[in-house]
Amino acid sequence: MIISLDKLNRKETDKIDLNFSQKIDTINYCENTYKIASPLNLIGKISRTNKGYYLDANISFEMVDNCARCLDEVKVPIEYAIEGFLVKEDFDEDEFEDYDAFIIDGDEVDLLDIIGQTLIFNLPVQSLCGEDCEGLCQNCGTNLNRETCACSQIANDEDDIDPRFAKLKDLFKND
């Protein structure tokens, strides 16, 4: 997704409209690889302002992640906005202190790089395959969504109580 800024540089136009839907397998950023499950959709514009070029775009796609409880693969919908100035490497940081600034080389901008830079801030804290996911057994690692394990039966057995805590069970008995 490389966009040429030639028309903006030559002042032929004040903005470049963006409307892409492209199938991308992965996004790489900071030695992390994120698998993409659906086409990446980008709608927005790059416009010329008195401070420089301004990118205003909305991104949407589905990413493949692992459930935080059971580790099964799950498709996670990602949708967010990118807003910020496209600047050269020697830009004045004080001038853009209140804005996001994305460094570009020459007369082209690679939108995939900018998506990679902003993706990390827009990922969910944890991905779940479902709100009712039971996760993995802490003892044997069995996926409790698919099968029950013998560990859960042992854990409920009162004969298997640690003798140091045996007196505590008497505190909660109803008279």
C-alpha positions as CSV (number, residue, x, y, z in Angstrom):
1,M,0.0,0.0,0.0
2,I,2.5,2.6,-1.2
3,I,1.0,6.0,-2.0
4,S,2.8,8.6,-4.1
5,L,2.6,12.1,-2.8
6,D,3.6,13.7,-6.2
7,K,0.3,15.3,-6.8
8,L,0.3,16.9,-3.4
9,N,3.9,18.0,-3.8
10,R,3.2,19.7,-7.2
11,K,0.0,21.2,-5.7
12,E,-2.2,19.7,-8.4
13,T,-4.6,18.7,-5.7
14,D,-5.3,19.4,-2.0
15,K,-6.0,15.9,-1.0
16,I,-5.6,12.2,-2.0
17,D,-8.6,10.0,-1.3
18,L,-7.9,6.5,-0.1
19,N,-10.2,3.6,-0.5
20,F,-8.4,0.2,-0.4
21,S,-9.4,-3.4,0.3
22,Q,-6.4,-5.6,0.0
23,K,-5.7,-9.2,1.1
24,I,-2.6,-9.2,3.3
25,D,-1.4,-12.4,5.1
26,T,0.7,-10.8,7.9
27,I,1.7,-7.4,9.3
28,N,5.2,-7.3,10.8
29,Y,6.2,-4.7,13.4
30,C,8.9,-4.8,16.1
31,E,9.7,-8.4,15.5
32,N,6.1,-9.5,16.0
33,T,4.1,-11.0,13.2
34,Y,0.3,-10.6,13.2
35,K,-1.8,-13.0,11.0
36,I,-4.6,-11.2,9.1
37,A,-7.7,-13.3,8.4
38,S,-9.7,-10.9,6.2
39,P,-8.9,-8.2,3.7
40,L,-7.5,-5.1,5.2
41,N,-9.9,-2.2,4.5
42,L,-8.6,1.4,4.6
43,I,-10.8,4.5,3.9
44,G,-9.6,8.0,4.3
45,K,-7.5,10.8,2.8
46,I,-4.1,12.5,2.9
47,S,-4.6,16.3,2.7
48,R,-2.2,19.2,2.5
49,T,-2.4,21.6,5.5
50,N,-0.3,24.6,6.6
51,K,1.8,22.2,8.8
52,G,2.3,19.6,6.1
53,Y,0.5,16.4,5.0
54,Y,-2.2,15.1,7.3
55,L,-3.4,11.4,7.2
56,D,-6.9,10.7,8.3
57,A,-8.0,7.1,7.8
58,N,-10.1,4.3,9.2
59,I,-8.8,0.8,9.3
60,S,-10.8,-2.5,9.6
61,F,-9.8,-6.2,9.4
62,E,-9.9,-9.4,11.3
63,M,-6.7,-10.7,13.0
64,V,-6.0,-14.3,14.1
65,D,-5.0,-14.5,17.8
66,N,-5.1,-17.1,20.5
67,C,-7.8,-17.2,23.1
68,A,-6.3,-16.0,26.4
69,R,-8.0,-18.9,28.3
70,C,-7.9,-22.0,26.1
71,L,-5.2,-21.0,23.5
72,D,-7.5,-21.9,20.5
73,E,-7.2,-19.7,17.4
74,V,-9.9,-17.0,17.3
75,K,-10.6,-14.3,14.7
76,V,-10.6,-10.8,16.4
77,P,-12.2,-7.8,14.6
78,I,-9.9,-4.8,14.6
79,E,-11.2,-1.4,13.7
80,Y,-9.6,2.0,14.5
81,A,-8.7,5.4,13.1
82,I,-5.3,6.7,12.2
83,E,-4.8,10.5,12.4
84,G,-1.5,12.2,12.2
85,F,1.0,14.2,10.1
86,L,3.4,12.7,7.6
87,V,6.8,14.3,8.2
88,K,10.4,14.0,7.0
89,E,12.9,12.6,9.4
90,D,14.3,16.0,10.4
91,F,11.0,17.4,11.5
92,D,10.6,19.8,14.5
93,E,9.2,17.7,17.3
94,D,7.9,20.8,19.2
95,E,5.7,21.8,16.3
96,F,3.9,18.4,16.3
97,E,3.9,17.9,20.0
98,D,0.1,17.5,20.3
99,Y,-0.2,15.3,17.2
100,D,0.9,11.9,16.0
101,A,3.7,12.1,13.4
102,F,4.7,9.4,11.0
103,I,8.1,9.6,9.3
104,I,8.1,9.1,5.6
105,D,11.0,8.9,3.0
106,G,10.8,11.0,-0.1
107,D,7.6,11.3,-2.1
108,E,6.0,8.0,-1.1
109,V,4.2,6.8,2.0
110,D,3.9,3.1,2.9
111,L,0.5,2.8,4.6
112,L,1.3,-0.7,5.7
113,D,4.2,0.6,7.8
114,I,1.9,3.1,9.5
115,I,-0.7,0.4,10.1
116,G,2.0,-1.7,11.8
117,Q,3.1,1.2,14.0
118,T,-0.4,1.9,15.1
119,L,-1.7,-1.7,15.4
120,I,0.1,-2.3,18.7
121,F,-1.9,0.5,20.4
122,N,-5.2,-0.8,19.1
123,L,-5.0,-4.5,20.0
124,P,-7.4,-5.8,22.6
125,V,-5.9,-6.6,26.0
126,Q,-7.0,-10.2,25.7
127,S,-8.8,-12.2,23.0
128,L,-11.4,-14.7,24.0
129,C,-13.1,-17.4,21.9
130,G,-16.3,-16.8,23.9
131,E,-17.3,-15.2,27.2
132,D,-18.2,-18.7,28.5
133,C,-14.7,-20.2,27.7
134,E,-13.6,-22.5,30.5
135,G,-9.9,-22.4,29.6
136,L,-7.3,-25.1,30.3
137,C,-7.1,-27.4,33.3
138,Q,-4.4,-26.0,35.6
139,N,-3.1,-29.5,36.3
140,C,-3.1,-31.5,33.1
141,G,-3.7,-28.8,30.4
142,T,-6.9,-30.3,29.0
143,N,-9.1,-27.9,27.1
144,L,-12.2,-27.8,29.3
145,N,-14.4,-26.5,26.5
146,R,-14.0,-29.9,24.7
147,E,-13.7,-32.4,27.5
148,T,-13.6,-32.8,31.2
149,C,-10.6,-34.2,32.9
150,A,-10.0,-36.4,36.0
151,C,-8.3,-33.5,37.7
152,S,-11.6,-31.6,38.3
153,Q,-13.1,-34.7,40.0
154,I,-10.1,-35.1,42.3
155,A,-10.1,-31.3,43.2
156,N,-13.7,-31.7,44.4
157,D,-13.0,-34.7,46.5
158,E,-12.9,-33.7,50.3
159,D,-10.4,-36.6,51.0
160,D,-7.8,-34.7,49.0
161,I,-7.7,-31.6,51.3
162,D,-4.2,-30.5,52.5
163,P,-4.1,-31.4,56.2
164,R,-2.8,-28.0,57.1
165,F,-6.1,-26.5,55.9
166,A,-8.4,-29.3,57.1
167,K,-9.6,-27.2,60.1
168,L,-10.7,-24.4,57.8
169,K,-13.4,-26.5,56.2
170,D,-15.2,-26.7,59.6
171,L,-15.5,-22.9,59.7
172,F,-17.9,-22.9,56.7
173,K,-20.1,-25.8,57.8
174,N,-23.7,-24.9,58.6
175,D,-24.9,-26.0,62.0
